Amino acid sequence: MWRKSKPYLLLLPSTGVIVLLFFGGLFDGLLKSLGYFPAIGENQMSFIAYRDLLGSESFWESLRLTIRVAAISSLLAGILGGALAIALFMLSLSSKTKHSRLWQRLFQLPLTIPHLVAGYVIVLLFMQSGLLSKLLAAAGIIKEINEFPVLVNDAFGWGIILAYTWKEVPFIMLMLYPVLARIQKSWRDVSRVYGAGTFRFIREIALPIMMPSWIIAVFIVFVFTFSAFEIPFLLGVTYPSMLPVYSFQLYTSGTLAERPEALAVNIILAVMTIALGLVVYYFSKRWKITKGWQ
């Protein structure tokens, strides 16, 4: 009994501190978002902050921007990550394993770069005075660097989308490749016997096996992008801003009386993130990774 429970008891102090700080902070934010803020003399709870927030056009603009950026970046990362995973798998079938591992290590490099650094890389490459615009101007493709399209600090969020797509493609690829690697090489030989080419093998064997994991990976990227702060803060515009940045702006630029509204944004963001997490959990249970292998 002691041997079985010993690992859990050893983890209890650190786990307890993490749980206490997380749920304690969440509960404190919920109380303050409901107007219970003794620091400014407010001891009555109400939904005034939520009413004002839901009636604000700025909140809905930020929500639309957040959903748009998270959806586009997760879909682009999913498509590119899935294509790279299939390409690496087909390479491993047709060449030596050493070569495929070399390409796999190469595509893993963006995972070692922090998100904040990735944001600065996008700034240096894609801003109007960045490296790419200067190269195009030097090659004569554009006359001046101000003719380069605005991709950083733009209202649509292209810079944020580029940063998250670049960062999350390797994550999706690494989630999908182990699933594809479980396909036996003899399946490819059998498919050739029945006249199936490469594209038919991918369409009828690789894609159906990969799709459950692909959907879960895209959902995970969407949830992460939906609640991220650093890259939207660096590459976004002042208005409209994504929800985490919008909450930060309300919290830092307003008075103490406006902080319940900023905390209400965080609570709404947390609820939506939890809801999206439940969706991911539902799909992970419905489409298990081992489905099709039994």
Disulfide bonds with the S-S distance in Angstrom:
none
